[in-house]
Amino acid sequence: MQHRVSSSGQVVIADQKIQAGIGLAGATVTVTIEGTDGTFRISLADQIISEVAQTTTKPIARFRGAA
């Protein structure tokens, strides 16, 4: 999935706010979900920016991104 980083440096997935960094504001990052525990991995240009454990039980309803 690809998401645009907000002006405050956050990416929101399934109502979970993930801090990507204010320096990435406006950038488009790739978000992948890893493993059975649902770890979110945020990367930019094949470089991992952040790995965050999924804390919400809300399902991911929409998968937006490049087709």
N, C-alpha and C positions, 0 to 999 in steps of 0.2 A: 504494500500500500504506500502511496505517496501522500504526504501531508505538507501543508505550508505552515511554517513556524509563525506564530502570532507576533505582534509588535512587542509583546512582553516576554518573548522567548519561550513560549509554551506550545505544546502539541496536545490536543485533547482527543482521546480515544475512549469510547464507551464511558463517557463522563468522568474519565480519569485524566487529571492534568499531569503532564510529564514535562519537566523542565529540560529544554534542549540548550538553552543559553541565549542571552540577549544579543550576543554577537551573530547569531544565526537568524535573527528576526527577518522575515520575508523570504528566507530560503526554503526550497522544497527539499524535504528529507524523505528517506525511505524508512518505513516502519515495518518490521517483521515480527511475527509472534513465534517464539521458540519453545519447543518442548511441550510437555503435558502440563507444566505449571503455569504456562502462559506468560513467559517473560517477554516484555517488549524490548526490541533492539532497534535503536535509532541510528541510522548511518547517513553519511553525506559523502558522495564520491568514493564509495567503498571503504570509508574510514568510519569505525564505530564511534559514535558520539556519546551514547548512553545506553545502559541496560537497566531496566526497571522491572521489578516484579509486578504482576497484575494484582491489584488490590480490590478491584470491583468484580462483582459476580454478574454484572449486566452483560448480556451477549453483545458482540459486535454486529450490529444490524446492517451496516452499509460498508462495502469495500469499494472506496473510490480510488481511482488511480488511472494511470495510462493503460490503454488497452493494447 
